[in-house]
Amino acid sequence: MTHPEGDGPAGNAVPGLPPEVRRDGEPGWAGGLRKLYNSVVDEPLPDSFRDLLKKLDGDGDA
């Protein structure tokens, strides 16, 4: 028996779209990418970068 387009093992496919696209239109890999991005954004700024930014900010006053 064949499944109509958009129906089948994935169960969340939209007719006419590849199975890796969810009903809300977000690709299946988007959630993992969002978690990775958020983990990088939440990392503390290294002291060496903080020092460099202070130096760069101070050069604008001259």
Summary of the structure (lengths in Angstrom):
residues: 62
radius of gyration: 22.9
end to end distance: 76.8
largest distance: 76.8
contacts: 99
relative contact order: 0.08
helix: 40%
strand: 3%
